[in-house]
Amino acid sequence: MKVQESAENYLEAILILQHQKGSVRSIDVAHYTGFSKPSISRAVGLLRDNGYVSIDQNGLLCLTDAGRTIAETIYERHTVLTELLTMLGVSPETAAEDACRIEHVISAETFAKLKEHARQHGVKAGR
């Protein structure tokens, strides 16, 4: 199922924050992304309604299996693309910014070939 780029970004942020902090609240996502708490609350509500996150009685966010799959896919694309662009001589900051844009539109076929190429050239290429 194709989800909007913003939803992919929120899911990726939740995944990253879970790895960093263990537990995640909407306010953590707001701080991480730089968006307002009301914007994040609305987005999290939509993610919950679409089955990508659950929210427990303490307000902690948890990725569902579907949400985790999307988040991990986007995160892998981001890290591999950032590494590849950096390997090509792009500054780390620009590489990360460009990877963030590319990760949402690149086809699975093209990404698989880029990842294969990266592995052949010693770049740590995700899963």
C-alpha positions, 0 to 999 in steps of 0.5 A: 500500500502506498502512503504519503511521503509525510506519513513515511517520514513520521513512521521513520521518525518513530522508528528512529526515536524508538531505537534512540529512546526506547519509548516514544510520545507524540511530543518526541516526534514533534521535537525530532521533526520540528513540527508543531504538537497539533500537527503531529497529533493529527498525523499520529491520529491518521497513522493510528486510523490507518493501522500503522501505529498504536497508542497505549493508555500512557500515550506511548506510540508503537509501530504496528507490523505494517507501520514498522515495515514501511518505516524500516523500508524508508530508513534503509533507503535513507541510509543506503542513499546517504552513504552512496551519495557521500561515497560519490563526494557529496557532503554529508549534509547535502547527501542526507537532504537529497536522500530524504527526497529520493527515498520516497520516489525511487522504485524498488527495482532501482533501489535494489540495483543501487544497493547491490552496487553499493555492496559490491563497492564496500558500502554498508548497504542495509539489510 
